[in-house]
Amino acid sequence: MAPMVPLPLCTLSRRMLTGGVGVGCRVDGLSHFKRLCKLVSPWCQLRSASLASAAPTLTAPVVPPGRRPPPAGWTPVLHSHDVKTIAAQAQQFGTDATFWSEHTRTIAILHGLFGSGRNWRSVGSALGKALAERDTQHSWRVVLVDQRCHGASTQAYDAPAPHTLDASAEDVADFFEKSGIEPDILLGHSLGGKVALAYLDGDKRVMPKCTFVLDSAPFSKHDCPDLGDLHGTFSTLNVLRELPDVVPSRKWLHDTLAPRGMSVDLINWLGTNLVAPEGQGSPEPMVWQWNFAGCESLFQSYVDTCHWETLTRSANSSDASAELVIAQRTFDDWPANQKARLSSLPSHAHHVLPKSGHWLHVDNPKGLVELLMARICDKMSIPAIPPS
């Protein structure tokens, strides 16, 4: 693929890109966002004129020949104002390569429902560092994508309906094409796992050498009627649907959700989607950084879609293979008839991660990184022990 002029990571704020809009909302449309900001704070008067006056088009500077230090830390991947695509952040590990270099390999990570790319910073950093230390021929770049209706993508990209796995996979393909980033490894957790499989089903896409589907059920609700509540998702959706667009404080969120049976960890995690409107002048009240209706539609697409055929075909492929990693406690709840279908996959293409539940990157991050390291090194022909 001949990509468009690659736009390097830069440290410009999102505010330059969006004309001052720094937060998403649960309902589609910037007009709703303006009304919401006026409701939240008298300091947050975003008028139509300010929204319409976009920042000047950002031109991609030419990357000079030779080597230069990679950008430090997690940096937003930004594009010109005229190029609309989902948001992402990235970090490069290893110093002996230019960011846009043939010596750079890329891991792209797709988060799950109601998550965002930043949920994977810890595991992404550990994996990137370990691979850069092991692979003496390349540096490694980790790209954390915010899927449609989630995180920074709620303001960077007004995703058109319908909100489905296929539509989200097309967003990912569009992001890779417009950014010039070509994934060597694709990781998808939960919802992101099925989006990754939908990506593999597409035509004329740059295919990763290996895709890892992390605790994402390849079957549909027709195969398992309880799929929607396998991780308590339906119950969570029912509670979240009752919450207001404007949340007075994090304490209010805890006091409201704890009596409904939600754990402190789950409440804190959901709270990562709360942000104060830019320009408000105080951290509270806050609004949601997601499109709730869009998230519901994505989840419905998740439970309606069976990807066993795609997973089986890809698991047996030598070019763009796929492997399934299941959390131990999740696997215990799988229906017997779906466990039996694992026999259609090669033994190296399915794994059960011990001491973990659905959020396996939180429950057993060390075990997950070690498992992924072993499989990636095998797929990418990276020596098991770096030369001395």
C-alpha positions as CSV (number, residue, x, y, z in Angstrom):
1,M,0.0,0.0,0.0
2,A,1.2,3.5,-0.8
3,P,0.1,5.5,2.2
4,M,-0.7,9.2,2.2
5,V,2.0,11.5,3.6
6,P,2.5,10.1,7.1
7,L,1.7,12.5,9.8
8,P,4.2,12.1,12.7
9,L,3.3,12.2,16.3
10,C,3.4,15.6,17.7
11,T,2.8,17.3,21.0
12,L,0.1,19.7,19.8
13,S,-2.9,19.7,22.0
14,R,-6.3,18.3,20.9
15,R,-7.5,21.8,21.3
16,M,-5.7,22.9,18.2
17,L,-7.3,20.1,16.2
18,T,-10.9,20.6,17.5
19,G,-11.1,24.3,17.9
20,G,-11.4,24.1,21.6
21,V,-13.7,21.1,22.0
22,G,-12.1,18.8,24.4
23,V,-14.8,16.3,25.4
24,G,-17.4,14.0,24.0
25,C,-21.0,13.3,25.1
26,R,-23.5,10.5,25.2
27,V,-25.6,11.8,22.4
28,D,-24.5,12.4,18.8
29,G,-23.8,15.9,17.5
30,L,-21.9,19.0,18.4
31,S,-25.1,21.0,18.9
32,H,-26.0,18.8,21.9
33,F,-22.5,19.3,23.2
34,K,-22.8,23.1,23.0
35,R,-26.1,23.0,24.9
36,L,-24.5,20.7,27.5
37,C,-21.5,22.9,28.0
38,K,-23.8,25.9,28.6
39,L,-25.7,23.9,31.2
40,V,-22.6,22.8,33.0
41,S,-20.8,26.1,33.5
42,P,-21.1,29.7,32.6
43,W,-17.4,29.6,31.6
44,C,-18.0,27.1,28.9
45,Q,-19.8,29.1,26.3
46,L,-18.9,27.4,23.1
47,R,-20.7,29.3,20.3
48,S,-21.3,28.1,16.8
49,A,-18.7,30.5,15.4
50,S,-16.0,29.1,17.6
51,L,-16.9,25.6,16.6
52,A,-16.9,26.5,12.9
53,S,-13.6,28.3,13.0
54,A,-11.2,25.3,12.8
55,A,-7.6,25.5,13.4
56,P,-5.4,26.1,10.3
57,T,-4.7,22.9,8.3
58,L,-1.8,21.1,9.9
59,T,0.9,20.2,7.4
60,A,3.0,17.1,8.0
61,P,6.6,18.2,8.3
62,V,9.0,16.2,6.2
63,V,10.9,13.7,8.2
64,P,14.6,14.4,7.7
65,P,16.8,11.5,6.5
66,G,18.8,9.6,9.0
67,R,18.0,8.7,12.6
68,R,16.5,10.8,15.3
69,P,15.2,10.1,18.8
70,P,11.6,8.9,18.8
71,P,8.9,11.0,20.5
72,A,8.9,10.6,24.3
73,G,5.9,9.3,26.2
74,W,2.4,8.6,24.9
75,T,1.8,11.1,22.2
76,P,-1.5,11.8,20.2
77,V,-1.4,10.8,16.6
78,L,-2.8,13.9,14.9
79,H,-3.8,14.6,11.3
80,S,-4.6,17.7,9.3
81,H,-7.9,19.2,10.2
82,D,-9.4,18.1,6.9
83,V,-8.6,14.4,7.6
84,K,-11.3,12.9,9.8
85,T,-10.5,9.6,11.5
86,I,-10.5,8.0,14.9
87,A,-8.1,9.2,17.6
88,A,-5.0,7.3,18.8
89,Q,-1.9,7.7,20.9
90,A,1.4,6.0,20.4
91,Q,4.8,5.5,22.0
92,Q,8.0,4.2,20.5
93,F,10.4,1.9,22.3
94,G,14.1,1.6,21.3
95,T,16.1,4.6,20.2
96,D,18.0,3.3,17.1
97,A,15.4,4.1,14.5
98,T,13.4,6.9,13.0
99,F,9.7,6.8,13.9
100,W,8.7,6.5,10.2
101,S,11.3,3.9,9.3
102,E,11.4,0.4,7.9
103,H,13.2,-0.5,11.1
104,T,10.1,0.2,13.2
105,R,7.6,-2.5,13.9
106,T,4.1,-1.7,15.2
107,I,1.6,-3.2,17.6
108,A,-1.9,-1.7,17.5
109,I,-4.3,-2.3,20.4
110,L,-8.1,-2.1,20.3
111,H,-9.8,-1.7,23.7
112,G,-13.2,-3.1,24.9
113,L,-16.6,-1.6,25.5
114,F,-16.7,1.6,27.5
115,G,-12.9,1.6,27.5
116,S,-10.3,3.7,25.7
117,G,-6.7,3.3,24.5
118,R,-5.2,4.7,27.7
119,N,-6.6,1.6,29.6
120,W,-3.8,-0.3,27.8
121,R,-0.9,2.0,28.5
122,S,0.7,-0.2,31.2
123,V,0.6,-3.4,29.3
124,G,1.5,-1.6,26.0
125,S,4.5,-0.1,27.6
126,A,5.7,-3.4,29.2
127,L,5.2,-5.2,25.9
128,G,6.9,-2.4,23.8
129,K,9.9,-2.2,26.1
130,A,10.4,-6.0,26.3
131,L,10.2,-6.4,22.5
132,A,12.6,-3.5,21.9
133,E,15.1,-5.1,24.3
134,R,14.8,-8.5,22.7
135,D,14.6,-7.4,19.0
136,T,18.0,-5.9,18.2
137,Q,17.1,-5.1,14.6
138,H,14.1,-3.0,15.1
139,S,12.4,-0.5,17.4
140,W,8.8,-1.0,18.4
141,R,5.9,1.4,18.3
142,V,2.7,0.7,20.3
143,V,-0.5,2.4,19.0
144,L,-3.5,2.7,21.3
145,V,-6.7,3.3,19.3
146,D,-9.8,4.9,20.7
147,Q,-12.6,3.2,18.8
148,R,-15.7,5.0,17.5
149,C,-18.0,6.3,20.2
150,H,-15.2,6.0,22.8
151,G,-12.6,8.2,24.4
152,A,-11.0,11.0,22.3
153,S,-12.7,9.7,19.2
154,T,-16.0,11.1,20.4
155,Q,-14.7,14.6,19.5
156,A,-12.1,13.8,16.9
157,Y,-14.5,11.8,14.7
158,D,-18.3,12.1,14.3
159,A,-18.8,8.4,13.5
160,P,-21.8,7.8,11.2
161,A,-24.4,5.1,12.1
162,P,-24.8,2.2,12.0
163,H,-22.4,1.5,14.9
164,T,-21.4,-2.1,14.2
165,L,-18.2,-4.3,14.3
166,D,-17.8,-3.9,10.6
167,A,-18.1,-0.1,10.8
168,S,-15.5,0.0,13.6
169,A,-13.2,-2.3,11.6
170,E,-13.5,0.1,8.7
171,D,-12.6,3.0,11.0
172,V,-9.4,1.1,12.0
173,A,-8.5,0.4,8.3
174,D,-9.1,4.1,7.5
175,F,-6.9,5.2,10.4
176,F,-4.1,3.0,9.2
177,E,-4.3,4.2,5.7
178,K,-4.5,7.9,6.5
179,S,-1.8,7.8,9.2
180,G,0.6,5.6,7.2
181,I,0.9,3.2,10.1
182,E,1.0,-0.4,9.1
183,P,0.4,-2.9,11.9
184,D,2.6,-5.9,12.4
185,I,0.7,-7.1,15.4
186,L,-3.0,-6.4,16.2
187,L,-4.4,-6.9,19.7
188,G,-8.1,-6.6,20.5
189,H,-9.7,-7.0,23.9
190,S,-13.4,-8.0,24.3
191,L,-15.3,-5.8,21.9
192,G,-11.9,-4.9,20.3
193,G,-11.2,-8.6,19.8
194,K,-14.3,-9.0,17.5
195,V,-13.4,-5.7,15.8
196,A,-10.0,-7.1,15.1
197,L,-11.6,-10.3,13.5
198,A,-13.9,-8.1,11.5
199,Y,-10.8,-6.2,10.3
200,L,-9.3,-9.5,9.1
201,D,-12.4,-10.1,7.0
202,G,-12.0,-6.9,5.0
203,D,-10.5,-6.5,1.5
204,K,-7.6,-4.4,0.4
205,R,-6.3,-3.9,3.9
206,V,-2.7,-4.1,5.3
207,M,-2.9,-7.4,7.2
208,P,-1.0,-7.8,10.5
209,K,1.3,-10.8,10.7
210,C,-0.6,-12.0,13.8
211,T,-3.8,-10.9,15.5
212,F,-4.4,-11.7,19.2
213,V,-8.1,-11.9,20.3
214,L,-8.1,-11.3,24.1
215,D,-11.0,-12.6,26.1
216,S,-13.5,-12.0,23.3
217,A,-16.2,-14.6,22.6
218,P,-16.0,-15.7,19.0
219,F,-19.6,-17.1,19.3
220,S,-22.9,-15.2,19.2
221,K,-26.0,-15.1,21.5
222,H,-27.5,-17.7,19.2
223,D,-24.8,-20.1,20.3
224,C,-24.9,-18.9,23.9
225,P,-28.1,-17.1,25.0
226,D,-26.3,-15.8,28.1
227,L,-23.5,-14.2,26.2
228,G,-24.8,-10.7,26.8
229,D,-24.3,-11.1,30.5
230,L,-21.2,-13.3,30.5
231,H,-19.4,-10.4,32.1
232,G,-22.4,-8.6,33.6
233,T,-22.6,-6.3,30.6
234,F,-26.3,-6.2,30.2
235,S,-26.8,-5.4,33.9
236,T,-24.2,-2.6,33.7
237,L,-25.9,-1.2,30.6
238,N,-29.2,-1.1,32.4
239,V,-27.7,0.9,35.2
240,L,-25.7,3.3,33.0
241,R,-28.8,4.1,30.9
242,E,-30.3,5.7,33.9
243,L,-27.4,8.1,34.6
244,P,-27.6,11.8,33.6
245,D,-25.4,13.3,31.0
246,V,-23.9,15.6,33.6
247,V,-22.4,14.0,36.7
248,P,-21.9,16.3,39.7
249,S,-18.9,14.5,41.1
250,R,-17.0,11.2,41.3
251,K,-18.3,10.8,44.9
252,W,-21.9,11.2,43.5
253,L,-21.1,8.5,41.0
254,H,-19.9,6.1,43.7
255,D,-22.8,6.9,46.0
256,T,-25.2,6.2,43.2
257,L,-23.7,3.0,41.7
258,A,-22.5,1.2,44.9
259,P,-26.0,0.5,46.2
260,R,-26.7,-1.0,42.7
261,G,-24.2,-3.7,43.4
262,M,-21.3,-2.3,41.4
263,S,-17.8,-2.9,42.8
264,V,-15.5,0.0,43.6
265,D,-13.1,-1.2,40.9
266,L,-15.9,-1.1,38.3
267,I,-17.1,2.3,39.4
268,N,-13.6,3.7,39.3
269,W,-13.0,2.3,35.8
270,L,-16.3,3.7,34.5
271,G,-15.3,7.0,36.1
272,T,-12.2,7.2,33.7
273,N,-14.8,8.2,31.1
274,L,-15.7,11.3,33.0
275,V,-14.1,14.6,32.0
276,A,-14.6,18.3,32.8
277,P,-15.5,20.4,29.7
278,E,-12.4,22.4,28.6
279,G,-12.6,25.9,29.8
280,Q,-14.9,25.1,32.7
281,G,-12.3,26.3,35.3
282,S,-13.1,23.5,37.8
283,P,-12.8,19.7,37.8
284,E,-16.5,19.2,38.5
285,P,-19.2,18.7,37.3
286,M,-18.2,16.3,34.5
287,V,-19.7,14.8,31.3
288,W,-19.2,11.4,29.8
289,Q,-16.5,10.9,27.1
290,W,-18.6,8.4,25.2
291,N,-21.5,8.2,22.8
292,F,-23.7,5.9,25.0
293,A,-26.3,5.0,22.3
294,G,-23.4,4.2,19.9
295,C,-21.8,2.0,22.5
296,E,-25.1,0.1,23.0
297,S,-25.3,-0.5,19.3
298,L,-21.7,-1.8,19.2
299,F,-22.4,-4.2,22.0
300,Q,-25.5,-5.4,20.2
301,S,-23.4,-6.1,17.1
302,Y,-20.9,-7.9,19.4
303,V,-23.5,-10.4,20.7
304,D,-25.2,-10.8,17.3
305,T,-22.0,-11.7,15.5
306,C,-20.3,-15.1,15.3
307,H,-16.7,-15.0,14.2
308,W,-15.7,-18.7,14.6
309,E,-15.2,-19.1,10.8
310,T,-12.9,-16.1,10.6
311,L,-11.0,-17.2,13.7
312,T,-10.6,-20.7,12.4
313,R,-9.5,-19.6,9.0
314,S,-7.0,-17.1,10.3
315,A,-5.7,-19.4,13.0
316,N,-4.7,-21.9,10.3
317,S,-3.1,-19.2,8.1
318,S,0.6,-18.8,7.9
319,D,0.4,-15.2,6.5
320,A,-2.1,-13.3,8.8
321,S,-2.7,-15.7,11.6
322,A,-4.9,-15.2,14.7
323,E,-4.7,-16.5,18.2
324,L,-7.3,-16.6,21.0
325,V,-6.4,-15.8,24.6
326,I,-9.1,-16.6,27.1
327,A,-9.1,-15.5,30.8
328,Q,-9.3,-18.5,33.1
329,R,-12.5,-17.4,34.9
330,T,-14.1,-16.6,31.6
331,F,-13.3,-20.0,30.2
332,D,-14.9,-21.6,33.2
333,D,-18.2,-20.0,32.1
334,W,-18.0,-20.9,28.5
335,P,-20.7,-23.3,27.3
336,A,-19.4,-26.9,26.8
337,N,-20.3,-26.9,23.1
338,Q,-18.2,-23.7,22.5
339,K,-15.2,-25.2,24.4
340,A,-15.5,-28.2,22.1
341,R,-15.1,-25.9,19.0
342,L,-11.6,-25.0,20.1
343,S,-10.5,-28.3,18.6
344,S,-10.9,-26.6,15.2
345,L,-7.9,-24.4,16.1
346,P,-4.3,-25.4,16.1
347,S,-3.0,-26.0,19.7
348,H,-0.7,-23.0,19.4
349,A,-3.6,-20.7,18.5
350,H,-5.6,-20.8,21.7
351,H,-4.5,-20.1,25.3
352,V,-6.0,-19.9,28.7
353,L,-4.4,-17.2,30.9
354,P,-4.4,-18.4,34.6
355,K,-5.3,-16.2,37.5
356,S,-7.4,-13.8,35.4
357,G,-10.9,-12.7,34.7
358,H,-12.3,-10.6,31.8
359,W,-9.9,-7.7,32.5
360,L,-7.0,-10.0,32.1
361,H,-4.6,-7.1,31.5
362,V,-5.4,-5.9,35.1
363,D,-5.7,-9.3,36.8
364,N,-2.5,-10.9,35.4
365,P,-0.5,-8.3,33.4
366,K,2.8,-10.1,33.9
367,G,1.4,-13.4,32.6
368,L,-0.3,-11.7,29.7
369,V,2.9,-9.9,28.6
370,E,5.0,-13.1,28.9
371,L,2.5,-15.1,26.8
372,L,2.3,-12.4,24.1
373,M,6.1,-12.0,24.1
374,A,6.6,-15.7,23.5
375,R,4.1,-15.8,20.7
376,I,5.2,-12.6,19.0
377,C,8.8,-13.5,19.1
378,D,7.9,-16.8,17.5
379,K,5.8,-15.2,14.8
380,M,8.3,-12.4,14.0
381,S,11.4,-14.7,14.2
382,I,12.9,-12.7,17.1
383,P,15.7,-14.7,18.9
384,A,14.6,-16.1,22.3
385,I,17.7,-14.7,23.9
386,P,19.3,-11.4,22.6
387,P,22.8,-11.8,21.3
388,S,25.5,-10.9,23.8
